Amino acid sequence: MTIKDINELVIKLQNGDLSVFDEIYYFTKDIVYYTIFIILKDHQLSEDIMQDTYLKALSKIHTYRKKAHFKSWLVTIAKNLALNEYKKRKREMLVDITEDEYLLGSTPSTAENEVLIKQIFTILSDIEKEIVILHSVGDLKHREIAKLLGKPLGTITWTYNQAIKKLRSQI
Amino acid sequence: MERNNLEFKIKESLSERTPDVLDKIKNSSQFKVPEKEEKRFVIFSSFKKMSFSLATVFALVLVLALVFSSQKVTPVIASTITVDINPSIQITLDEDDNVIAVTSINADGEEIIRNIRFKGLTLDRAIEIIIEKANEKGFIVETTDENVILINVNSKNAEIKARVEAQLETKITSEVNKYGALVKVVKGNSGEVTQNQMNSLVAIAKENKISVAKLLLIKKIILLDDTFTIADLKDLSVRELYNIEYNLLNPEEDIEPGNNNGEPGNNDDIPGNNNEVPGNNDEVPGNNDDAPGNSNSSTNGN
């Protein structure tokens, strides 16, 4: 789906047409979920915040302007909600399972995918994970990620390449 | 694996594990699109527009009043601290030891404090954040050697200086220990310098882009061996400077410095103070007021 396509759907949504919501949801759910999961590292909590993100986005849909990529806008909401939740639960969060334990234990999958996910969540730093997910899963361009994370474009490109290099060397 | 193939695999692997919460979203009572705000403006009468103008004027007056009132309560700097891990950071505190500002002295320091709002935090909380970030960025090393952290507290009030120094030393030690690392907190020995001398030290430190604490350690080394210059030493790490000082003080010793087990090289000539000072963990750093999704904001995602 192109930026133009998603913006057309969002305009319909802004005009009250909820029938396009499913398409927007399926187009964005991966990036929204993993943006939250990287911060909270808790499956159930991430699901809850994922729901909150979409409901918040709906309630603020009229404030979305086409200047930003809709996914970036949604990711900002997801990230802020996740960070707020993280701050709230900072002291009481006793979750100590690693991301890969959760991910590997939850859904049956092919061995190759398991290895890859394990590598992503074990060998990459938080910022590398975030950039890889925003780019590979979210299809955001490096330029858009730089704007979203407030970092120079060169840093994003370099970090992404380093992350991919790390993953390739491990697989 | 080919790069494009790897990127595709990443997407595929993660996507198949994304939970589906569509039904839950749709079943929520909040699943609706609110009316466009613009519609409300259309029905405004000229009277309402005038109310708007009045409200704007009132808001302006309120903002000006706030600006003027805030000027009256500008906090007074009671003490200035420099902390040198290798990132060099300067913290200014008010008389209740709350943070007025945190600034970086070098590029590593900038890495540590970037995007964190320290203003109003307690000293303890600010130190927790700084050490946490320093650990994240790899400046705190978990080895048999101690990490050497230089501190310097400058205050016109001797009581405040002593209190802050003690609090700082205790807090830094406990925070570094939390990460399973050892630490030696070395105080910049500036107790006897006059205010004029301190001003001069601050100017030299600023000129060389180092902290006062680091400058004091460099000066100590130069006093022990005048073949060294500030230019030679300013780019060395705190650990390296500490090693040089130790070797100059103990030319016969072959025991590694940084050992605090009562053996030679304990740097006990530098006074320490471990009085327990209660901490405060209530503050949380970071502020995303301008971004959507922040419950403290009235903008997007609120």
Interface residues (C-beta under 8 A of the other chain):
Chain A: L13 Q14 G16 L18 F21 D22 Y25 Y26 K29 D30 Y33 Y34 H43 S46 E47 M50 Q51 T53 Y54 L55 K56 A57 L58 S59 K60 I61 H62 T63 Y64 W73 T76 I77 A78 K79 N80 L81 L83 N84 K87 K90 R91 L103 S106 T107 S109 E112 N113 L116 I117 I120 V132 I133 H135 S136 V137 G150 I164 L167 R168 I171
Chain B: M1 R3 L6 E7 K9 I10 K11 E12 S13 L14 S15 E16 R17 T18 P19 D20 V21 L22 K24 I25 K26 S28 Q30 F31 K32 V33 P34 K36 E37 E38 N115 N281 V284 G286 N288 A291 P292 G293 N294 S295 T299 N300 G301 N302
